[in-house]
Amino acid sequence: LPICEDASLQPKSPQTATPFPAPNPPTDFSISLMRSGCYGSCAAYSVTIHGDGTVTYKGSRFVSIEGERIAHVSPQAARQLLDQFRDANFFTLKNEYRAGVTDNPTYCLELVVGAKKKTITDYVGECVGMPAAVTQLEDAVDQTADSARWVTASSQTLEAMRDAGISPSSKEGNQILLRAVLYGKPDSVRELLAAGGSTKSESTPKDRVEMWTPSGSLLEAATAYDRDDAESRKEVIAALLENPAVRANKQDVQRALGKVAADGQPDVVRMLIAEGADPQGLFQDTTSGDEKPADQTYLMRAVESGV
């Protein structure tokens, strides 16, 4: 992530009040959000919410479901989103907030009301004084459209998979389940496993950055979390351990113990021990040569965590 200057020190241009048009008829508006790729695995997709509640989505890369899809929300939800744009004085904001950094994604917000149209380009805009309301509107579009059903995972993902002809037990279904694990979506993990999602994967598409671990273990993938997201990772691991096939793989359970001990997660350590992980076991330090004996303890990993 870029290091931003203090936005309060950025020069501010005076804003001129611009009347917010009223759609006539009431459904004569559309709101679009586009998120581009980056130098990495940023999800690239666009979503448009029309005044009648029609949602159009197009996923390009690093999303759970690629291609064009159509869904629906209530017209009331679309109008409430439009009200948020009105409250933010959208038409008075600048057309572009662009920081002088590289490798980040670009976000574009577009509002069309009747014949009036405005697009705001956000390229790390928070670094150059972009109002927080723009980011809030971007997130509101995703929330209203439930973009997560196609991008990561949500309660609507199974339905979206059926619409796209993706079986939970297919390779594509494996990848969607993995993304639910990596993005900390415990309810989606449960639903996908209950629908027949596999706990293993034989191969990974070469263009994916979010690859399966060498063992192909969802449980091992679940332990590769950011500390700031520890609570949802704990819930994901608990969801995985509800699955008999996950619990039956004692090697994966044991391997996960080392990771969560090193990351300082006592609650998850207790869960794994309850499922048969041996806290007194020994393992080999894989960063050393093959000749090194298995003399590393899980207590060493716990000390490493500082917890």
Secondary structure, DSSP 8 states (H G I E B T S, - for coil): ------GGGS-------------SSTT-EEEEEEE---SS---EEEEEEETTSEEEEEEEESSSS-EEEEEE--HHHHHHHHHHHHHTTGGGS-SEEE-S--S---EEEEEEETTEEEEEEEESGGGGT--HHHHHHHHHHHHHHTTHHHHS--TTHHHHHHHHT--TTSHHHHHHHHHHHHTT-HHHHHHHHHTT--S--S---TT-SS---TT--HHHHHT---GGGHHHHHHHHHHHHTSHHHHH-HHHHHHHHHHHHHTT-HHHHHHHHHTT--TT-EE--TTS-TTS-S-EEHHHHHHHHT-
